[in-house]
Protein backbone atom coordinates (compact mmCIF):
# COMPACT_ATOMS: atom_id res chain seq x y z
CA UNK A 1 0.00 0.00 0.00
CA UNK A 2 1.46 3.37 -1.00
CA UNK A 3 1.85 6.34 1.32
CA UNK A 4 -0.77 8.34 -0.58
CA UNK A 5 -3.22 5.42 -0.47
CA UNK A 6 -2.77 5.15 3.28
CA UNK A 7 -3.35 8.89 3.72
CA UNK A 8 -6.49 8.82 1.57
CA UNK A 9 -7.78 5.70 3.31
CA UNK A 10 -7.23 7.14 6.77
CA UNK A 11 -8.76 10.46 5.77
CA UNK A 12 -11.84 8.64 4.46
CA UNK A 13 -12.09 6.80 7.76
CA UNK A 14 -12.00 10.13 9.55
CA UNK A 15 -14.91 11.34 7.46
CA UNK A 16 -16.91 8.26 8.45
CA UNK A 17 -16.23 8.92 12.13
CA UNK A 18 -17.10 12.61 12.02
CA UNK A 19 -18.28 12.98 15.63
CA UNK A 20 -14.91 11.72 16.93
CA UNK A 21 -12.94 13.70 14.39
CA UNK A 22 -14.93 16.86 15.09
CA UNK A 23 -13.52 16.99 18.64
CA UNK A 24 -10.56 19.19 17.88
CA UNK A 25 -7.18 18.33 19.41
CA UNK A 26 -4.77 21.24 19.83
CA UNK A 27 -1.04 20.62 20.21
CA UNK A 28 1.86 23.01 20.77
CA UNK A 29 5.14 22.26 18.99
CA UNK A 30 8.34 24.06 19.95
CA UNK A 31 11.34 24.68 17.73
CA UNK A 32 14.43 26.71 18.55
CA UNK A 33 14.78 27.91 14.97
CA UNK A 34 13.52 31.11 13.34
CA UNK A 35 10.97 31.40 10.56
CA UNK A 36 13.57 31.37 7.76
CA UNK A 37 15.33 28.23 8.98
CA UNK A 38 14.59 25.15 6.87
CA UNK A 39 13.82 23.05 9.97
CA UNK A 40 11.20 25.57 11.07
CA UNK A 41 9.78 25.73 7.55
CA UNK A 42 9.52 21.93 7.51
CA UNK A 43 7.78 21.88 10.90
CA UNK A 44 5.24 24.46 9.73
CA UNK A 45 4.62 22.52 6.50
CA UNK A 46 4.05 19.34 8.51
CA UNK A 47 1.64 21.06 10.90
CA UNK A 48 -0.31 22.51 7.97
CA UNK A 49 -0.47 19.11 6.27
CA UNK A 50 -1.74 17.43 9.45
CA UNK A 51 -4.41 20.09 9.89
CA UNK A 52 -5.56 19.66 6.30
CA UNK A 53 -5.44 15.86 6.23
CA UNK A 54 -7.37 15.50 9.50
CA UNK A 55 -9.86 18.20 8.45
CA UNK A 56 -8.85 20.24 11.47
CA UNK A 57 -9.31 17.54 14.09
CA UNK A 58 -5.58 17.78 14.95
CA UNK A 59 -4.36 21.36 15.02
CA UNK A 60 -0.61 21.81 15.64
CA UNK A 61 0.71 25.30 16.45
CA UNK A 62 4.44 25.69 15.76
CA UNK A 63 6.17 28.06 18.17
CA UNK A 64 9.39 29.49 16.73
CA UNK A 65 12.66 30.57 18.35
CA UNK A 66 11.82 29.39 21.83
CA UNK A 67 8.51 31.27 22.06
CA UNK A 68 7.27 28.71 24.59
CA UNK A 69 10.18 29.40 26.94
CA UNK A 70 11.50 25.86 26.54
CA UNK A 71 15.30 25.99 26.34
CA UNK A 72 17.05 24.29 23.43
CA UNK A 73 18.58 21.73 25.82
CA UNK A 74 15.28 20.99 27.58
CA UNK A 75 13.09 19.78 24.73
CA UNK A 76 13.32 16.10 25.61
CA UNK A 77 12.02 16.81 29.11
CA UNK A 78 9.42 19.31 27.89
CA UNK A 79 7.79 16.70 25.62
CA UNK A 80 8.14 13.95 28.21
CA UNK A 81 6.26 15.95 30.84
CA UNK A 82 3.71 17.43 28.44
CA UNK A 83 4.81 21.05 28.79
CA UNK A 84 4.48 20.89 25.00
CA UNK A 85 2.98 18.05 23.01
CA UNK A 86 5.64 18.14 20.26
CA UNK A 87 9.17 19.41 19.71
CA UNK A 88 11.72 19.74 16.95
CA UNK A 89 14.93 18.95 18.84
CA UNK A 90 18.60 18.75 17.90
CA UNK A 91 19.50 15.38 19.37
CA UNK A 92 22.98 16.05 20.66
CA UNK A 93 21.71 19.01 22.69
CA UNK A 94 19.63 16.55 24.72
CA UNK A 95 22.69 14.47 25.66
CA UNK A 96 22.73 15.93 29.16
CA UNK A 97 19.54 13.92 29.80
CA UNK A 98 20.35 10.92 27.58
CA UNK A 99 24.11 10.58 26.88
CA UNK A 100 23.62 8.26 23.88
CA UNK A 101 22.03 11.17 22.01
CA UNK A 102 25.45 12.83 21.75
CA UNK A 103 26.77 10.03 19.53
CA UNK A 104 26.03 11.74 16.20
CA UNK A 105 28.61 14.47 16.92
CA UNK A 106 31.45 11.94 16.75
CA UNK A 107 33.78 12.86 13.87
CA UNK A 108 34.03 10.50 10.90
CA UNK A 109 30.92 8.63 12.06
CA UNK A 110 28.15 10.04 9.84
CA UNK A 111 29.36 11.81 6.70
CA UNK A 112 26.54 12.90 4.44
CA UNK A 113 22.91 11.94 4.00
CA UNK A 114 23.57 8.49 2.55
CA UNK A 115 25.43 7.53 5.72
CA UNK A 116 22.77 9.21 7.86
CA UNK A 117 20.17 6.88 6.32
CA UNK A 118 22.31 3.86 7.22
CA UNK A 119 22.88 5.25 10.72
CA UNK A 120 19.15 5.65 11.36
CA UNK A 121 18.49 2.13 10.09
CA UNK A 122 20.96 0.75 12.64
CA UNK A 123 20.48 3.19 15.53
CA UNK A 124 16.75 3.75 15.03
CA UNK A 125 15.66 1.01 17.47
CA UNK A 126 17.92 2.48 20.17
CA UNK A 127 16.48 5.94 19.60
CA UNK A 128 12.98 4.47 19.75
CA UNK A 129 13.74 2.83 23.10
CA UNK A 130 15.11 6.08 24.51
CA UNK A 131 12.15 8.15 23.39
CA UNK A 132 9.60 5.57 24.51
CA UNK A 133 11.24 5.55 27.93
CA UNK A 134 10.91 9.33 27.89
CA UNK A 135 7.19 9.13 27.06
CA UNK A 136 7.42 10.14 23.42
CA UNK A 137 7.52 8.88 19.85
CA UNK A 138 9.67 10.03 16.92
CA UNK A 139 7.65 11.08 13.89
CA UNK A 140 10.55 11.97 11.62
CA UNK A 141 14.22 13.02 11.46
CA UNK A 142 15.88 15.78 9.41
CA UNK A 143 19.69 16.13 9.18
CA UNK A 144 21.65 19.35 9.36
CA UNK A 145 24.30 20.22 6.75
CA UNK A 146 27.75 19.10 7.86
CA UNK A 147 30.37 21.46 9.34
CA UNK A 148 33.56 22.63 7.69
CA UNK A 149 36.29 25.18 8.36
CA UNK A 150 36.47 28.83 7.30
CA UNK A 151 40.00 30.19 7.23
CA UNK A 152 42.10 33.02 5.82
CA UNK A 153 44.46 30.56 4.11
CA UNK A 154 43.46 27.39 2.27
CA UNK A 155 43.40 24.15 4.26
CA UNK A 156 43.82 21.14 2.00
CA UNK A 157 46.39 18.88 3.70
CA UNK A 158 47.06 17.73 7.24
CA UNK A 159 50.06 20.07 7.31
CA UNK A 160 47.81 23.00 6.40
CA UNK A 161 45.65 22.29 9.45
CA UNK A 162 48.58 22.22 11.87
CA UNK A 163 48.52 25.12 14.31
CA UNK A 164 45.45 26.81 12.82
CA UNK A 165 43.61 28.82 15.48
CA UNK A 166 40.03 27.88 14.67
CA UNK A 167 37.00 28.81 16.70
CA UNK A 168 35.25 25.56 17.78
CA UNK A 169 31.45 25.44 18.15
CA UNK A 170 31.18 22.80 20.91
CA UNK A 171 33.31 20.54 23.09
CA UNK A 172 33.40 17.74 20.52
CA UNK A 173 34.56 20.03 17.70
CA UNK A 174 37.21 21.46 20.05
CA UNK A 175 38.62 18.00 20.79
CA UNK A 176 38.44 16.97 17.14
CA UNK A 177 40.27 20.06 15.88
CA UNK A 178 42.88 19.53 18.56
CA UNK A 179 43.43 15.93 17.46
CA UNK A 180 43.68 17.16 13.87
CA UNK A 181 46.67 19.29 14.89
CA UNK A 182 44.88 22.63 14.96
CA UNK A 183 44.84 25.03 17.92
CA UNK A 184 41.09 25.35 18.61
CA UNK A 185 39.79 28.45 20.34
CA UNK A 186 36.83 29.01 22.65
CA UNK A 187 35.30 32.32 21.62
CA UNK A 188 31.80 33.86 21.55
CA UNK A 189 30.65 33.86 17.94
CA UNK A 190 29.93 37.59 17.97
CA UNK A 191 33.63 38.25 18.73
CA UNK A 192 34.92 36.16 15.82
CA UNK A 193 35.16 38.93 13.20
CA UNK A 194 37.15 41.18 15.51
CA UNK A 195 39.48 38.33 16.51
CA UNK A 196 40.20 37.37 12.89
CA UNK A 197 40.78 41.01 11.94
CA UNK A 198 43.18 41.36 14.88
CA UNK A 199 45.03 38.20 13.82
CA UNK A 200 44.40 36.32 17.08
CA UNK A 201 42.16 33.73 15.37
CA UNK A 202 42.54 32.20 11.90
CA UNK A 203 38.96 31.12 11.28
CA UNK A 204 35.96 29.14 12.47
CA UNK A 205 34.35 25.73 12.24
CA UNK A 206 30.68 25.78 11.30
CA UNK A 207 28.20 24.90 8.56
CA UNK A 208 27.57 26.58 5.22
CA UNK A 209 24.29 27.94 6.61
CA UNK A 210 25.89 29.69 9.56
CA UNK A 211 28.83 30.82 7.46
CA UNK A 212 26.69 32.43 4.78
CA UNK A 213 24.12 33.89 7.17
CA UNK A 214 26.86 35.34 9.36
CA UNK A 215 28.79 36.62 6.32
CA UNK A 216 32.03 34.89 7.28
CA UNK A 217 33.20 35.66 3.74
CA UNK A 218 33.80 39.22 4.92
CA UNK A 219 36.86 38.17 6.91
CA UNK A 220 37.84 34.68 5.69
CA UNK A 221 38.70 33.63 2.15
CA UNK A 222 38.54 29.84 2.13
CA UNK A 223 36.05 27.15 3.12
CA UNK A 224 36.75 23.43 3.28
CA UNK A 225 33.53 21.38 3.77
CA UNK A 226 35.31 18.67 5.71
CA UNK A 227 31.97 16.92 6.28
CA UNK A 228 33.29 15.36 9.47
CA UNK A 229 29.92 14.77 11.08
CA UNK A 230 26.18 15.07 10.52
CA UNK A 231 23.58 15.62 13.22
CA UNK A 232 19.80 15.23 12.95
CA UNK A 233 16.85 17.02 14.46
CA UNK A 234 14.06 14.73 15.59
CA UNK A 235 10.40 15.73 15.70
CA UNK A 236 8.75 13.91 18.58
CA UNK A 237 5.29 13.76 20.11
CA UNK A 238 4.23 13.08 23.71
CA UNK A 239 2.90 9.51 23.96
CA UNK A 240 -0.05 10.46 26.14
CA UNK A 241 -1.16 13.01 23.55
CA UNK A 242 -0.48 10.54 20.74
CA UNK A 243 -2.44 7.72 22.32
CA UNK A 244 -5.40 10.05 22.94
CA UNK A 245 -5.89 10.38 19.17
CA UNK A 246 -8.12 8.07 17.21
CA UNK A 247 -6.52 5.22 15.30
CA UNK A 248 -7.42 6.96 12.05
CA UNK A 249 -5.79 10.22 13.11
CA UNK A 250 -2.60 8.43 14.07
CA UNK A 251 -2.55 6.63 10.71
CA UNK A 252 -2.92 9.92 8.81
CA UNK A 253 -0.13 11.62 10.79
CA UNK A 254 2.28 8.69 10.47
CA UNK A 255 1.65 8.48 6.72
CA UNK A 256 2.31 12.21 6.36
CA UNK A 257 5.53 11.93 8.36
CA UNK A 258 6.74 9.05 6.18
CA UNK A 259 5.78 10.87 2.99
CA UNK A 260 7.13 14.33 3.85
CA UNK A 261 10.41 13.28 5.47
CA UNK A 262 12.12 12.90 2.07
CA UNK A 263 11.12 16.44 1.15
CA UNK A 264 12.54 17.73 4.42
CA UNK A 265 15.84 15.96 3.76
CA UNK A 266 15.90 17.48 0.28
CA UNK A 267 15.40 20.91 1.85
CA UNK A 268 18.45 20.30 4.03
CA UNK A 269 20.57 19.35 1.00
CA UNK A 270 19.26 22.36 -0.92
CA UNK A 271 20.16 24.60 2.01
CA UNK A 272 23.76 23.37 1.87
CA UNK A 273 23.97 23.86 -1.90
CA UNK A 274 22.35 27.29 -1.81
CA UNK A 275 24.55 28.60 0.97
CA UNK A 276 27.69 27.20 -0.66
CA UNK A 277 26.74 29.18 -3.76
CA UNK A 278 26.37 32.30 -1.60
CA UNK A 279 29.90 31.79 -0.28
CA UNK A 280 31.28 31.42 -3.80
CA UNK A 281 29.36 34.45 -5.07
CA UNK A 282 30.98 36.47 -2.32
CA UNK A 283 34.50 35.49 -3.31
CA UNK A 284 35.23 32.46 -1.16
CA UNK A 285 37.31 29.57 -2.51
CA UNK A 286 35.96 26.07 -1.77
CA UNK A 287 38.74 23.58 -1.02
CA UNK A 288 38.77 19.78 -0.96
CA UNK A 289 40.70 17.74 1.59
CA UNK A 290 43.54 15.62 0.25
CA UNK A 291 44.35 12.08 1.39
CA UNK A 292 46.55 13.22 4.26
CA UNK A 293 43.78 15.33 5.72
CA UNK A 294 41.05 12.70 5.30
CA UNK A 295 43.33 10.07 6.87
CA UNK A 296 44.01 12.37 9.80
CA UNK A 297 40.28 12.93 10.17
CA UNK A 298 39.59 9.17 10.27
CA UNK A 299 42.34 8.64 12.85
CA UNK A 300 41.13 11.46 15.08
CA UNK A 301 37.49 10.43 14.71
CA UNK A 302 37.98 6.79 15.65
CA UNK A 303 40.06 7.78 18.67
CA UNK A 304 37.09 9.87 19.81
CA UNK A 305 34.72 6.94 19.24
CA UNK A 306 36.77 4.90 21.72
CA UNK A 307 36.67 7.73 24.27
CA UNK A 308 32.89 8.02 23.86
CA UNK A 309 32.41 4.29 24.50
CA UNK A 310 34.13 4.63 27.88
CA UNK A 311 31.45 7.06 29.04
CA UNK A 312 28.53 5.62 27.02
CA UNK A 313 29.29 1.88 26.73
CA UNK A 314 25.88 1.08 25.24
CA UNK A 315 26.89 3.04 22.14
CA UNK A 316 29.71 0.69 21.18
CA UNK A 317 27.62 -2.15 19.76
CA UNK A 318 25.45 0.28 17.79
CA UNK A 319 28.42 2.17 16.34
CA UNK A 320 30.29 -1.02 15.45
CA UNK A 321 27.24 -2.50 13.71
CA UNK A 322 26.79 0.74 11.78
CA UNK A 323 30.50 1.01 10.90
CA UNK A 324 30.46 -2.50 9.44
CA UNK A 325 27.36 -1.76 7.38
CA UNK A 326 28.67 1.63 6.21
CA UNK A 327 32.20 0.39 5.52
CA UNK A 328 33.83 2.83 7.91
C-alpha positions as CSV (number, residue, x, y, z in Angstrom):
1,X,0.0,0.0,0.0
2,X,1.5,3.4,-1.0
3,X,1.8,6.3,1.3
4,X,-0.8,8.3,-0.6
5,X,-3.2,5.4,-0.5
6,X,-2.8,5.1,3.3
7,X,-3.4,8.9,3.7
8,X,-6.5,8.8,1.6
9,X,-7.8,5.7,3.3
10,X,-7.2,7.1,6.8
11,X,-8.8,10.5,5.8
12,X,-11.8,8.6,4.5
13,X,-12.1,6.8,7.8
14,X,-12.0,10.1,9.5
15,X,-14.9,11.3,7.5
16,X,-16.9,8.3,8.4
17,X,-16.2,8.9,12.1
18,X,-17.1,12.6,12.0
19,X,-18.3,13.0,15.6
20,X,-14.9,11.7,16.9
21,X,-12.9,13.7,14.4
22,X,-14.9,16.9,15.1
23,X,-13.5,17.0,18.6
24,X,-10.6,19.2,17.9
25,X,-7.2,18.3,19.4
26,X,-4.8,21.2,19.8
27,X,-1.0,20.6,20.2
28,X,1.9,23.0,20.8
29,X,5.1,22.3,19.0
30,X,8.3,24.1,20.0
31,X,11.3,24.7,17.7
32,X,14.4,26.7,18.5
33,X,14.8,27.9,15.0
34,X,13.5,31.1,13.3
35,X,11.0,31.4,10.6
36,X,13.6,31.4,7.8
37,X,15.3,28.2,9.0
38,X,14.6,25.1,6.9
39,X,13.8,23.0,10.0
40,X,11.2,25.6,11.1
41,X,9.8,25.7,7.5
42,X,9.5,21.9,7.5
43,X,7.8,21.9,10.9
44,X,5.2,24.5,9.7
45,X,4.6,22.5,6.5
46,X,4.0,19.3,8.5
47,X,1.6,21.1,10.9
48,X,-0.3,22.5,8.0
49,X,-0.5,19.1,6.3
50,X,-1.7,17.4,9.5
51,X,-4.4,20.1,9.9
52,X,-5.6,19.7,6.3
53,X,-5.4,15.9,6.2
54,X,-7.4,15.5,9.5
55,X,-9.9,18.2,8.4
56,X,-8.9,20.2,11.5
57,X,-9.3,17.5,14.1
58,X,-5.6,17.8,14.9
59,X,-4.4,21.4,15.0
60,X,-0.6,21.8,15.6
61,X,0.7,25.3,16.4
62,X,4.4,25.7,15.8
63,X,6.2,28.1,18.2
64,X,9.4,29.5,16.7
65,X,12.7,30.6,18.4
66,X,11.8,29.4,21.8
67,X,8.5,31.3,22.1
68,X,7.3,28.7,24.6
69,X,10.2,29.4,26.9
70,X,11.5,25.9,26.5
71,X,15.3,26.0,26.3
72,X,17.0,24.3,23.4
73,X,18.6,21.7,25.8
74,X,15.3,21.0,27.6
75,X,13.1,19.8,24.7
76,X,13.3,16.1,25.6
77,X,12.0,16.8,29.1
78,X,9.4,19.3,27.9
79,X,7.8,16.7,25.6
80,X,8.1,13.9,28.2
81,X,6.3,16.0,30.8
82,X,3.7,17.4,28.4
83,X,4.8,21.1,28.8
84,X,4.5,20.9,25.0
85,X,3.0,18.0,23.0
86,X,5.6,18.1,20.3
87,X,9.2,19.4,19.7
88,X,11.7,19.7,17.0
89,X,14.9,19.0,18.8
90,X,18.6,18.8,17.9
91,X,19.5,15.4,19.4
92,X,23.0,16.1,20.7
93,X,21.7,19.0,22.7
94,X,19.6,16.5,24.7
95,X,22.7,14.5,25.7
96,X,22.7,15.9,29.2
97,X,19.5,13.9,29.8
98,X,20.4,10.9,27.6
99,X,24.1,10.6,26.9
100,X,23.6,8.3,23.9
101,X,22.0,11.2,22.0
102,X,25.4,12.8,21.8
103,X,26.8,10.0,19.5
104,X,26.0,11.7,16.2
105,X,28.6,14.5,16.9
106,X,31.5,11.9,16.8
107,X,33.8,12.9,13.9
108,X,34.0,10.5,10.9
109,X,30.9,8.6,12.1
110,X,28.2,10.0,9.8
111,X,29.4,11.8,6.7
112,X,26.5,12.9,4.4
113,X,22.9,11.9,4.0
114,X,23.6,8.5,2.6
115,X,25.4,7.5,5.7
116,X,22.8,9.2,7.9
117,X,20.2,6.9,6.3
118,X,22.3,3.9,7.2
119,X,22.9,5.3,10.7
120,X,19.2,5.7,11.4
121,X,18.5,2.1,10.1
122,X,21.0,0.8,12.6
123,X,20.5,3.2,15.5
124,X,16.7,3.7,15.0
125,X,15.7,1.0,17.5
126,X,17.9,2.5,20.2
127,X,16.5,5.9,19.6
128,X,13.0,4.5,19.7
129,X,13.7,2.8,23.1
130,X,15.1,6.1,24.5
131,X,12.2,8.1,23.4
132,X,9.6,5.6,24.5
133,X,11.2,5.5,27.9
134,X,10.9,9.3,27.9
135,X,7.2,9.1,27.1
136,X,7.4,10.1,23.4
137,X,7.5,8.9,19.9
138,X,9.7,10.0,16.9
139,X,7.6,11.1,13.9
140,X,10.6,12.0,11.6
141,X,14.2,13.0,11.5
142,X,15.9,15.8,9.4
143,X,19.7,16.1,9.2
144,X,21.7,19.4,9.4
145,X,24.3,20.2,6.8
146,X,27.8,19.1,7.9
147,X,30.4,21.5,9.3
148,X,33.6,22.6,7.7
149,X,36.3,25.2,8.4
150,X,36.5,28.8,7.3
151,X,40.0,30.2,7.2
152,X,42.1,33.0,5.8
153,X,44.5,30.6,4.1
154,X,43.5,27.4,2.3
155,X,43.4,24.1,4.3
156,X,43.8,21.1,2.0
157,X,46.4,18.9,3.7
158,X,47.1,17.7,7.2
159,X,50.1,20.1,7.3
160,X,47.8,23.0,6.4
161,X,45.7,22.3,9.4
162,X,48.6,22.2,11.9
163,X,48.5,25.1,14.3
164,X,45.5,26.8,12.8
165,X,43.6,28.8,15.5
166,X,40.0,27.9,14.7
167,X,37.0,28.8,16.7
168,X,35.2,25.6,17.8
169,X,31.4,25.4,18.2
170,X,31.2,22.8,20.9
171,X,33.3,20.5,23.1
172,X,33.4,17.7,20.5
173,X,34.6,20.0,17.7
174,X,37.2,21.5,20.0
175,X,38.6,18.0,20.8
176,X,38.4,17.0,17.1
177,X,40.3,20.1,15.9
178,X,42.9,19.5,18.6
179,X,43.4,15.9,17.5
180,X,43.7,17.2,13.9
181,X,46.7,19.3,14.9
182,X,44.9,22.6,15.0
183,X,44.8,25.0,17.9
184,X,41.1,25.4,18.6
185,X,39.8,28.5,20.3
186,X,36.8,29.0,22.6
187,X,35.3,32.3,21.6
188,X,31.8,33.9,21.6
189,X,30.6,33.9,17.9
190,X,29.9,37.6,18.0
191,X,33.6,38.2,18.7
192,X,34.9,36.2,15.8
193,X,35.2,38.9,13.2
194,X,37.1,41.2,15.5
195,X,39.5,38.3,16.5
196,X,40.2,37.4,12.9
197,X,40.8,41.0,11.9
198,X,43.2,41.4,14.9
199,X,45.0,38.2,13.8
200,X,44.4,36.3,17.1
201,X,42.2,33.7,15.4
202,X,42.5,32.2,11.9
203,X,39.0,31.1,11.3
204,X,36.0,29.1,12.5
205,X,34.4,25.7,12.2
206,X,30.7,25.8,11.3
207,X,28.2,24.9,8.6
208,X,27.6,26.6,5.2
209,X,24.3,27.9,6.6
210,X,25.9,29.7,9.6
211,X,28.8,30.8,7.5
212,X,26.7,32.4,4.8
213,X,24.1,33.9,7.2
214,X,26.9,35.3,9.4
215,X,28.8,36.6,6.3
216,X,32.0,34.9,7.3
217,X,33.2,35.7,3.7
218,X,33.8,39.2,4.9
219,X,36.9,38.2,6.9
220,X,37.8,34.7,5.7
221,X,38.7,33.6,2.1
222,X,38.5,29.8,2.1
223,X,36.1,27.2,3.1
224,X,36.7,23.4,3.3
225,X,33.5,21.4,3.8
226,X,35.3,18.7,5.7
227,X,32.0,16.9,6.3
228,X,33.3,15.4,9.5
229,X,29.9,14.8,11.1
230,X,26.2,15.1,10.5
231,X,23.6,15.6,13.2
232,X,19.8,15.2,13.0
233,X,16.9,17.0,14.5
234,X,14.1,14.7,15.6
235,X,10.4,15.7,15.7
236,X,8.8,13.9,18.6
237,X,5.3,13.8,20.1
238,X,4.2,13.1,23.7
239,X,2.9,9.5,24.0
240,X,-0.1,10.5,26.1
241,X,-1.2,13.0,23.6
242,X,-0.5,10.5,20.7
243,X,-2.4,7.7,22.3
244,X,-5.4,10.0,22.9
245,X,-5.9,10.4,19.2
246,X,-8.1,8.1,17.2
247,X,-6.5,5.2,15.3
248,X,-7.4,7.0,12.1
249,X,-5.8,10.2,13.1
250,X,-2.6,8.4,14.1
251,X,-2.5,6.6,10.7
252,X,-2.9,9.9,8.8
253,X,-0.1,11.6,10.8
254,X,2.3,8.7,10.5
255,X,1.6,8.5,6.7
256,X,2.3,12.2,6.4
257,X,5.5,11.9,8.4
258,X,6.7,9.1,6.2
259,X,5.8,10.9,3.0
260,X,7.1,14.3,3.9
261,X,10.4,13.3,5.5
262,X,12.1,12.9,2.1
263,X,11.1,16.4,1.1
264,X,12.5,17.7,4.4
265,X,15.8,16.0,3.8
266,X,15.9,17.5,0.3
267,X,15.4,20.9,1.9
268,X,18.5,20.3,4.0
269,X,20.6,19.3,1.0
270,X,19.3,22.4,-0.9
271,X,20.2,24.6,2.0
272,X,23.8,23.4,1.9
273,X,24.0,23.9,-1.9
274,X,22.4,27.3,-1.8
275,X,24.5,28.6,1.0
276,X,27.7,27.2,-0.7
277,X,26.7,29.2,-3.8
278,X,26.4,32.3,-1.6
279,X,29.9,31.8,-0.3
280,X,31.3,31.4,-3.8
281,X,29.4,34.4,-5.1
282,X,31.0,36.5,-2.3
283,X,34.5,35.5,-3.3
284,X,35.2,32.5,-1.2
285,X,37.3,29.6,-2.5
286,X,36.0,26.1,-1.8
287,X,38.7,23.6,-1.0
288,X,38.8,19.8,-1.0
289,X,40.7,17.7,1.6
290,X,43.5,15.6,0.2
291,X,44.4,12.1,1.4
292,X,46.6,13.2,4.3
293,X,43.8,15.3,5.7
294,X,41.1,12.7,5.3
295,X,43.3,10.1,6.9
296,X,44.0,12.4,9.8
297,X,40.3,12.9,10.2
298,X,39.6,9.2,10.3
299,X,42.3,8.6,12.8
300,X,41.1,11.5,15.1
301,X,37.5,10.4,14.7
302,X,38.0,6.8,15.6
303,X,40.1,7.8,18.7
304,X,37.1,9.9,19.8
305,X,34.7,6.9,19.2
306,X,36.8,4.9,21.7
307,X,36.7,7.7,24.3
308,X,32.9,8.0,23.9
309,X,32.4,4.3,24.5
310,X,34.1,4.6,27.9
311,X,31.4,7.1,29.0
312,X,28.5,5.6,27.0
313,X,29.3,1.9,26.7
314,X,25.9,1.1,25.2
315,X,26.9,3.0,22.1
316,X,29.7,0.7,21.2
317,X,27.6,-2.1,19.8
318,X,25.5,0.3,17.8
319,X,28.4,2.2,16.3
320,X,30.3,-1.0,15.5
321,X,27.2,-2.5,13.7
322,X,26.8,0.7,11.8
323,X,30.5,1.0,10.9
324,X,30.5,-2.5,9.4
325,X,27.4,-1.8,7.4
326,X,28.7,1.6,6.2
327,X,32.2,0.4,5.5
328,X,33.8,2.8,7.9
